[in-house]
Amino acid sequence: MGAASKPLVSRRVKVAGLGKYLPERVIASAALEAELGLEPGWVERVTGVRERRRKGPDETQASMGAQAVLAALADAGCSLDDVDLIVCGSGLSQQAIPCTAVLLQQALGLAARGVPCFDVNSTCLSFVHALDVVGDLVARGSYRCAVVVSTEATSVGLNWSEHESAVLFGDGAAAAVLVPTPEGEPSLLFEGCFTTDSRGAALAEVKGCGTAWPPSDPATPREYALFHMQGTRIFRHAMKQSVGFFTEYSTRLPFALEAFAALCPHQASLVAMRLTARACGFRQDQLVENIETHGNCVSASIPMVLHDGVRGGRIRRGDRVLLAGTAAGLSVGALAMVY
Amino acid sequence: MGAASKPLVSRRVKVAGLGKYLPERVIASAALEAELGLEPGWVERVTGVRERRRKGPDETQASMGAQAVLAALADAGCSLDDVDLIVCGSGLSQQAIPCTAVLLQQALGLAARGVPCFDVNSTCLSFVHALDVVGDLVARGSYRCAVVVSTEATSVGLNWSEHESAVLFGDGAAAAVLVPTPEGEPSLLFEGCFTTDSRGAALAEVKGCGTAWPPSDPATPREYALFHMQGTRIFRHAMKQSVGFFTEYSTRLPFALEAFAALCPHQASLVAMRLTARACGFRQDQLVENIETHGNCVSASIPMVLHDGVRGGRIRRGDRVLLAGTAAGLSVGALAMVY
């Protein structure tokens, strides 16, 4: 990229609050192993996931996202009346039309005030891209209390004949409240950096549900609505992409990678995440992880680990935090902040 | 909104080039009337559409969008090698995963350079939201040649038992190249303003294709993959929303609404567009229209009329231009620029 060696731009925007919502129903890996005829322990050994949540039949991306927003507003000391922007940064959509942010507005009861709504999508990096662009909208003064929501109902698109991916994913939502950084406080959002190599576009995909293979066409196979992934090839591809990306990224930061108090990585799979982080120059004790109990929650994983890092006391105000991950595309991205 | 009476922020970002792609196949309203058993002249009288394009069986949102990008780059005097960001601002997606911008990157052959990709979606206002956020990314110096692409394959989701909407839509794509405004040139992008009222969320929808009614579930009716709209109710709702919105919007502009050389409105339907524009204080001669020959191309309509206004000589460098429209949600939005 042309701007490669320029220092990262920063914005005086603060993540004022974080919220998370997990559906009640816990699906243990042991139960899946029994159901699928897999060797006991296989799921946790291969993916690092011991249990994940699955949404109830009446839960939707909007209802889960709304719960996460309410928790984030409470954390920020804000009320629903303060919200002036709703951005949904999710990999999946609840319906084809309208966008999911509109359905979130409905679930939150914010219709009458006319709060603007739009979606940002880059699959597992959707939260990071959304945070990046909403950071600009808040920094330029257009909004004073924006919510960024990632909410995923992965369980409806699992391909149970493809064990490796079917056992990996979990449902849930997370949200962040963004405000201008108050005078005298240290919070900053640095610019997000991203790279995509579409030679890996078919390595993680749901081929259907869109205009290429419309569900209305009887010729579209039903399994095209299900997730397909080639885990080993993704890992190799993403590892190579990530090492180059973070080598360049570190030259643009105003401090070294080791100065991050926490790395909040996408919870793609436990082994892949740890090996990639190590190869990119991070220490294991910098990583915040929740894949063991949450599974891979697509776009919601990164804000969930940020949330968990803060709630667990590992991330404090003024700490340097890095959100980073890989996504279908294949893409790699990162956004540094002073929390 | 809290920021309601503040003057609009502007950014020194230039729409350096515009491109449009229309599939070859023309579908005349007369042919549809014959096919559907409608009275001759009904379609044009009700919707204003005389003909629209329909994509060929091998065309995709990505292939159409790529053609629009190539045309926009040629117009800007840029090459593919200059592109450093691809943002797809479309209402429809080609697949559920990955995002459509990735598939555009693939179609453009830009994989090896790692050009970042993400999607922005607010249905018919997707281009305007995308332009707004990409404007910030260019203004802050992250990108020097960003493309914003709106590409729609509406023909795959038409509900032929609902004549009013089935005859309205067309396929096609449009793209814009965004660069920092060169020293001494007048081009500006003002901030975009938007409002959503989700009490109208069910008035224009595709209920399926997402996690609420997954196509993999045999219980999901096939027609949920098709577009449904309540035209008269949308018109009334959008009219009321729009008048309030533009009354407020005009107080934030540094000039009067009549100073716009051109209004590039979403081509929702001819009568609705004209009546709404008039009620909001615009003159008929400010409107750029192409619904007669293009139909409603969802997100691609606004950049298409911007393109047509420039190519037809109605919009010249330094002119004040307003992009504005309504979208499923229901949403209303506008973005003013000095072209």
Chai-1 contact restraints between the chains, C-beta under 6 A:
chainA,res_idxA,chainB,res_idxB,connection_type,confidence,min_distance_angstrom,max_distance_angstrom,comment,restraint_id
A,M1,B,D84,contact,1.0,0.0,6.0,A-B,restraint_1
A,G2,B,D84,contact,1.0,0.0,6.0,A-B,restraint_2
A,G2,B,R144,contact,1.0,0.0,6.0,A-B,restraint_3
A,V9,B,R140,contact,1.0,0.0,6.0,A-B,restraint_4
A,T60,B,A212,contact,1.0,0.0,6.0,A-B,restraint_5
A,Q61,B,T211,contact,1.0,0.0,6.0,A-B,restraint_6
A,D84,B,M1,contact,1.0,0.0,6.0,A-B,restraint_7
A,D84,B,G2,contact,1.0,0.0,6.0,A-B,restraint_8
A,L92,B,T211,contact,1.0,0.0,6.0,A-B,restraint_9
A,S93,B,G210,contact,1.0,0.0,6.0,A-B,restraint_10
A,Q94,B,G210,contact,1.0,0.0,6.0,A-B,restraint_11
A,Q94,B,T211,contact,1.0,0.0,6.0,A-B,restraint_12
A,Q94,B,A212,contact,1.0,0.0,6.0,A-B,restraint_13
A,Q95,B,K207,contact,1.0,0.0,6.0,A-B,restraint_14
A,Q95,B,G210,contact,1.0,0.0,6.0,A-B,restraint_15
A,Q95,B,A212,contact,1.0,0.0,6.0,A-B,restraint_16
A,A96,B,V206,contact,1.0,0.0,6.0,A-B,restraint_17
A,A96,B,C209,contact,1.0,0.0,6.0,A-B,restraint_18
A,A96,B,G210,contact,1.0,0.0,6.0,A-B,restraint_19
A,I97,B,T123,contact,1.0,0.0,6.0,A-B,restraint_20
A,I97,B,E205,contact,1.0,0.0,6.0,A-B,restraint_21
A,I97,B,V206,contact,1.0,0.0,6.0,A-B,restraint_22
A,I97,B,A328,contact,1.0,0.0,6.0,A-B,restraint_23
A,P98,B,T123,contact,1.0,0.0,6.0,A-B,restraint_24
A,P98,B,A201,contact,1.0,0.0,6.0,A-B,restraint_25
A,P98,B,A328,contact,1.0,0.0,6.0,A-B,restraint_26
A,P98,B,G329,contact,1.0,0.0,6.0,A-B,restraint_27
A,C99,B,N121,contact,1.0,0.0,6.0,A-B,restraint_28
A,C99,B,S122,contact,1.0,0.0,6.0,A-B,restraint_29
A,V102,B,T196,contact,1.0,0.0,6.0,A-B,restraint_30
A,V102,B,S198,contact,1.0,0.0,6.0,A-B,restraint_31
A,V102,B,A201,contact,1.0,0.0,6.0,A-B,restraint_32
A,V102,B,G329,contact,1.0,0.0,6.0,A-B,restraint_33
A,Q105,B,T196,contact,1.0,0.0,6.0,A-B,restraint_34
A,Q105,B,S198,contact,1.0,0.0,6.0,A-B,restraint_35
A,Q106,B,S198,contact,1.0,0.0,6.0,A-B,restraint_36
A,Q106,B,A201,contact,1.0,0.0,6.0,A-B,restraint_37
A,A111,B,D197,contact,1.0,0.0,6.0,A-B,restraint_38
A,A111,B,S198,contact,1.0,0.0,6.0,A-B,restraint_39
A,A111,B,R199,contact,1.0,0.0,6.0,A-B,restraint_40
A,G114,B,T195,contact,1.0,0.0,6.0,A-B,restraint_41
A,G114,B,D197,contact,1.0,0.0,6.0,A-B,restraint_42
A,P116,B,F194,contact,1.0,0.0,6.0,A-B,restraint_43
A,P116,B,T195,contact,1.0,0.0,6.0,A-B,restraint_44
A,P116,B,T196,contact,1.0,0.0,6.0,A-B,restraint_45
A,C117,B,T196,contact,1.0,0.0,6.0,A-B,restraint_46
A,F118,B,S122,contact,1.0,0.0,6.0,A-B,restraint_47
A,F118,B,H129,contact,1.0,0.0,6.0,A-B,restraint_48
A,D119,B,N121,contact,1.0,0.0,6.0,A-B,restraint_49
A,V120,B,V120,contact,1.0,0.0,6.0,A-B,restraint_50
A,N121,B,C99,contact,1.0,0.0,6.0,A-B,restraint_51
A,N121,B,D119,contact,1.0,0.0,6.0,A-B,restraint_52
A,S122,B,C99,contact,1.0,0.0,6.0,A-B,restraint_53
A,S122,B,F118,contact,1.0,0.0,6.0,A-B,restraint_54
A,T123,B,I97,contact,1.0,0.0,6.0,A-B,restraint_55
A,T123,B,P98,contact,1.0,0.0,6.0,A-B,restraint_56
A,H129,B,F118,contact,1.0,0.0,6.0,A-B,restraint_57
A,V133,B,V133,contact,1.0,0.0,6.0,A-B,restraint_58
A,D136,B,D136,contact,1.0,0.0,6.0,A-B,restraint_59
A,R140,B,V9,contact,1.0,0.0,6.0,A-B,restraint_60
A,S142,B,A3,contact,1.0,0.0,6.0,A-B,restraint_61
A,S142,B,E191,contact,1.0,0.0,6.0,A-B,restraint_62
A,R144,B,G2,contact,1.0,0.0,6.0,A-B,restraint_63
A,A153,B,T211,contact,1.0,0.0,6.0,A-B,restraint_64
A,V156,B,T211,contact,1.0,0.0,6.0,A-B,restraint_65
A,V156,B,P214,contact,1.0,0.0,6.0,A-B,restraint_66
A,E191,B,S142,contact,1.0,0.0,6.0,A-B,restraint_67
A,F194,B,P116,contact,1.0,0.0,6.0,A-B,restraint_68
A,T195,B,G114,contact,1.0,0.0,6.0,A-B,restraint_69
A,T195,B,P116,contact,1.0,0.0,6.0,A-B,restraint_70
A,T196,B,V102,contact,1.0,0.0,6.0,A-B,restraint_71
A,T196,B,Q105,contact,1.0,0.0,6.0,A-B,restraint_72
A,T196,B,P116,contact,1.0,0.0,6.0,A-B,restraint_73
A,T196,B,C117,contact,1.0,0.0,6.0,A-B,restraint_74
A,D197,B,A111,contact,1.0,0.0,6.0,A-B,restraint_75
A,D197,B,G114,contact,1.0,0.0,6.0,A-B,restraint_76
A,S198,B,V102,contact,1.0,0.0,6.0,A-B,restraint_77
A,S198,B,Q105,contact,1.0,0.0,6.0,A-B,restraint_78
A,S198,B,Q106,contact,1.0,0.0,6.0,A-B,restraint_79
A,S198,B,A111,contact,1.0,0.0,6.0,A-B,restraint_80
A,R199,B,A111,contact,1.0,0.0,6.0,A-B,restraint_81
A,A201,B,P98,contact,1.0,0.0,6.0,A-B,restraint_82
A,A201,B,V102,contact,1.0,0.0,6.0,A-B,restraint_83
A,A201,B,Q106,contact,1.0,0.0,6.0,A-B,restraint_84
A,E205,B,I97,contact,1.0,0.0,6.0,A-B,restraint_85
A,V206,B,A96,contact,1.0,0.0,6.0,A-B,restraint_86
A,V206,B,I97,contact,1.0,0.0,6.0,A-B,restraint_87
A,K207,B,Q95,contact,1.0,0.0,6.0,A-B,restraint_88
A,C209,B,A96,contact,1.0,0.0,6.0,A-B,restraint_89
A,C209,B,C209,contact,1.0,0.0,6.0,A-B,restraint_90
A,C209,B,P215,contact,1.0,0.0,6.0,A-B,restraint_91
A,G210,B,S93,contact,1.0,0.0,6.0,A-B,restraint_92
A,G210,B,Q94,contact,1.0,0.0,6.0,A-B,restraint_93
A,G210,B,Q95,contact,1.0,0.0,6.0,A-B,restraint_94
A,G210,B,A96,contact,1.0,0.0,6.0,A-B,restraint_95
A,T211,B,Q61,contact,1.0,0.0,6.0,A-B,restraint_96
A,T211,B,L92,contact,1.0,0.0,6.0,A-B,restraint_97
A,T211,B,Q94,contact,1.0,0.0,6.0,A-B,restraint_98
A,T211,B,A153,contact,1.0,0.0,6.0,A-B,restraint_99
A,T211,B,V156,contact,1.0,0.0,6.0,A-B,restraint_100
A,A212,B,T60,contact,1.0,0.0,6.0,A-B,restraint_101
A,A212,B,Q94,contact,1.0,0.0,6.0,A-B,restraint_102
A,A212,B,Q95,contact,1.0,0.0,6.0,A-B,restraint_103
A,P214,B,V156,contact,1.0,0.0,6.0,A-B,restraint_104
A,P214,B,A225,contact,1.0,0.0,6.0,A-B,restraint_105
A,P215,B,C209,contact,1.0,0.0,6.0,A-B,restraint_106
A,P215,B,P215,contact,1.0,0.0,6.0,A-B,restraint_107
A,P215,B,A225,contact,1.0,0.0,6.0,A-B,restraint_108
A,S216,B,R222,contact,1.0,0.0,6.0,A-B,restraint_109
A,S216,B,A225,contact,1.0,0.0,6.0,A-B,restraint_110
A,S216,B,L226,contact,1.0,0.0,6.0,A-B,restraint_111
A,R222,B,S216,contact,1.0,0.0,6.0,A-B,restraint_112
A,A225,B,P214,contact,1.0,0.0,6.0,A-B,restraint_113
A,A225,B,P215,contact,1.0,0.0,6.0,A-B,restraint_114
A,A225,B,S216,contact,1.0,0.0,6.0,A-B,restraint_115
A,L226,B,S216,contact,1.0,0.0,6.0,A-B,restraint_116
A,A328,B,I97,contact,1.0,0.0,6.0,A-B,restraint_117
A,A328,B,P98,contact,1.0,0.0,6.0,A-B,restraint_118
A,G329,B,P98,contact,1.0,0.0,6.0,A-B,restraint_119
A,G329,B,V102,contact,1.0,0.0,6.0,A-B,restraint_120
